[in-house]
Amino acid sequence: MKYLVKHVKKELDKYIFDYLILLTAGVFFLIGISLFKGDRTIQFIILIAFTCFYVMWGIYHHIIEDTLHLKTILEYILIGFLLLFLLKMIILP
């Protein structure tokens, strides 16, 4: 457990700006979804935009870390599609 906490602190200290960008985008995503509560089309467009942003953010973050591999890109794409699918089912039934 100590290793995990130490690793997270190190990661946050090193890449705080990257994580703030992701957090800010998440907050704007939630605000956008709540502002357009009745319009499912715009909510879906916001959801797709956030998913695309998440995939691009992940690729950018790993480019900065110099750890970008095809496996990492596929992982972010698959997590993005999973996020899109789950949120589509939860938010836009």
Secondary structure, DSSP 4 states (H G I P E B T S, - for coil): -HHHHHHHHHHHHHSHHHHHHHHHHHHHHHHHHHHTSS-HHHHHHHHHHHHHHHHHHHHHHHHHHT---HHHHHHHHHHHHHHHHHHHHHH--
